[in-house]
C-alpha cells in the first residue's frame, strides 16, 4: 500500500516594501500649485464660449471716471458667438455676462418701446434692441454712447438736459373745455387723430437730439421737444387758447426758428416720425398766428 506524503509546512513569506520617504514641504507646495493650475485651466476651458463658425467682433467704448485705471476713455474688444436674429443689445448683454460684469449700458423692454438703449452704433444713432447685427456693414460692430451728451459711465449718458427740454413744452394734455358729464369722453375726429398719429410715437430715446448739431449747444429745444409740442398743439381737443399758449412756448429764440432743416433727426428716428416736417409745419403756424391784417 502506497502512502501519500504531504509537503512540509513552511512559514508564509511576507513581501517587504520599502517605506515611502516622507513628503517635504516643498513637494507639497509644488503639488498644490500644479493642482490649482490644472483647476484654473479646467474652469477657463469650461467658461470659454463656443464661438462656432461665426463670431461677432464687438468694439465697445469704455469709461469710468470713478476708477482711476479706467478714467481714460478707451475701446474694449469682445468676441461674441453669433446667433441668428442677434441684436446689438443681445451682443452687449453676452459681453457683460461672459467677459466683464462691469460693462454698463441702459436697457429695459427690449422691444423698441422704452427708448432706453439708444446708442451710437457704427456711426449712427440706433436702438440696440432694434438693430440686427446681420444688417450692419463691416466685420466690426462699434458701439459708443450718444454724441453731444455727457458720458456717465461706458455707454450711459446723462439725460437730464433732454428731459428738461421735453418738460419745457409742457408735454401733457391741457384742454380749454371739458364735457359737462365727467364720465363723458372727449371725442377726437378721425381726421385729427390721423394728423397727429405719427407724433405720438415718440419714445423719448434722445436719438434725434443727439444727431442734431444745433441741439449740441444745449439751448435749442430740439426735435424731440418740438415734436411733443406739435402733438398737443395740433390736437383739436385742447382748443385755440391752449394752442396759442403752446405756440408761444416754441416761438421763442431757441424754439422752432433754430432748426436749420438738416433732416438728421428724421433720418435716425427709430419710430420713423417725420420730425423735420412737423417742425416746418409749426413754423408755418407761427407765421400765420403773427400775421395782422389792417
Buried (B, 14 or more C-beta within 10 A) or exposed (E): EEEEEEEEEEEEEEEEEEEEEEEEEEEEEEEEEEEEEEEEEEEEEEEEEEEEEEBBBBBBBBBBEEEEEBEEBEEBEBBBBBEEEBBBBBBBBBBBEBBBEEBBBBBEEBEBEBBBBBBBBBEEBBBBBBBEBEEBEEEEBBBBBBBBBEBBBBBBBEBEBBEEBBEBBBBEEBBEEEEEEEEEEEEEEEEBEEBBEBBBEBBBBBBBBBBBEBBBEEEBBBBBBBBBBBBBBBBBBBBEEBBEBBBEBBBEEBBBBBBEEBEBBBBBBBBEBBBBBBBBBBBEBBEEEEEEEE
